[in-house]
Amino acid sequence: MEISSEDMGVIFLLNPQIIAIDGEWEAWFCNFSTASFGAQRYRSFDEMMEEILSDPEFIG
């Protein structure tokens, strides 16, 4: 399930097919900017947001 817009060059995805013991859905961060192109898998939305929001390049 996409929970973002492609306006910033990134996409946030949640995967309801993979659910952790605590009920969190697997999350993906897909970056289409030239500096950090790629996709990263996370165990949960919370884990993904903690890492992304601590990255000065993303916030900047």
C-alpha positions as CSV (number, residue, x, y, z in Angstrom):
1,M,0.0,0.0,0.0
2,E,1.5,3.3,-1.0
3,I,1.3,6.0,1.7
4,S,3.0,8.8,-0.1
5,S,3.3,10.9,-3.2
6,E,6.1,10.8,-5.7
7,D,6.5,14.6,-5.6
8,M,9.6,14.4,-3.4
9,G,11.2,11.6,-5.4
10,V,10.5,9.0,-2.7
11,I,7.8,6.5,-2.1
12,F,6.7,5.0,1.3
13,L,5.1,1.6,1.1
14,L,3.5,-0.7,3.7
15,N,3.1,-4.4,3.1
16,P,0.1,-6.0,4.8
17,Q,1.3,-9.5,3.7
18,I,4.2,-9.3,6.1
19,I,3.1,-8.7,9.7
20,A,5.5,-8.8,12.7
21,I,4.5,-10.4,16.0
22,D,3.7,-6.9,17.4
23,G,1.2,-6.3,14.5
24,E,3.4,-3.9,12.6
25,W,3.4,-4.2,8.8
26,E,6.6,-4.4,6.9
27,A,7.6,-1.0,5.4
28,W,9.7,0.0,2.3
29,F,11.4,3.3,1.5
30,C,12.0,3.8,-2.2
31,N,14.3,6.7,-3.1
32,F,14.4,7.9,-6.8
33,S,16.8,10.8,-6.2
34,T,20.2,10.6,-7.9
35,A,22.1,10.8,-4.6
36,S,20.5,7.9,-2.8
37,F,18.8,5.8,-5.5
38,G,17.4,2.5,-4.2
39,A,14.9,0.7,-2.0
40,Q,15.3,-0.2,1.7
41,R,13.2,-2.7,3.7
42,Y,12.2,-2.1,7.3
43,R,10.5,-4.4,9.9
44,S,7.9,-1.6,10.6
45,F,6.7,1.9,9.7
46,D,8.1,3.1,13.0
47,E,11.6,1.7,12.3
48,M,11.5,3.3,8.9
49,M,10.5,6.7,10.0
50,E,13.0,6.8,12.9
51,E,15.9,6.1,10.5
52,I,14.6,8.4,7.7
53,L,13.9,11.4,10.0
54,S,17.3,11.1,11.6
55,D,19.0,11.5,8.2
56,P,20.0,15.2,7.7
57,E,19.9,14.7,3.9
58,F,16.2,13.8,4.0
59,I,15.2,16.6,6.3
60,G,17.4,19.2,4.6
